[in-house]
Amino acid sequence: MTNQDGPDAPGAGGHLLTIVMPIFNEAPTVRGVMARVLTSPMVHELIAVDDGSTDDTLEQLEASAATDKRVRVLRHERNRGKGAALRTGFAEVRGDIVLIQDADLEYDPAEYPNLIEPIASDKADVVFGTRFLGSSSHRVLYFWHSLGNRILSFLTGMITDINITDMECGFKVFRTDLLRQIELRENGFGFEPELVCKVTRLKPRIYEVPVSYHGRTFAEGKKITWVDGIHALRCLAEYGLLRR
């Protein structure tokens, strides 16, 4: 379902910023995250994609949409994965800048100005957030997850010849016209390495921006596991080395 159109006024230095939020069973946090996203005057529209949630996530999304006409709610009847949810959202984007925002509380919408600035000032076409640079605050959690992220980022750099420090960071920003040149296939968390590999083929101007990170434990709803790391390796080989 969708609601009425959002406002027409640009909110990001003359640009129209679209937030795409993939969501699966995030009822405890999604209303709070959406409220924080919509607090930003930069946001032209928020496309929330419910990926077949089995809790009351959809009801939470509909309640948010009823109070702010910038919110558009899309739904998958069954769970298909983060990559599939993002593809659905990307297809409906109206703004000229797209930012990916997870539906948990790990990434802070207050950091949008820093993330958008390189594109808004025409220095970049793509911006990747990074949890491994700068002095922003980070919750201390899983050693092996952190090590795995660094190894995957190192391998991504070797394969793509870009010095990316945090390939798996959930904050990613793109010029919409560039994003639409990419055909994405992965349905799950393999979306991240696939997207980075395919973006680099277009030779865009890429910036990294340090972001804070307030990670969740598995008890708090964290979903990514070591199995997703194996899939990431497969995606780096398939889309990076084999260039499919």
Secondary structure, DSSP 8 states (H G I E B T S, - for coil): ---S----S--BTTB-EEEEEEESS-TTTHHHHHHHHHH-TTEEEEEEEEES-SSSHHHHHHHHHHH-TTEEEEEESS---HHHHHHHHHTT--SSEEEE--SSSSS-GGGHHHHHHHHHTTS-SEEEEESSSSS--B----HHHHHHHHHHHHHHHHHH----S-TT-S-EEEEHHHHTT------STTHHHHHHHHHHHT---EEEEE--B----TTTT----HHHHHHHHHHIIIIIIS--
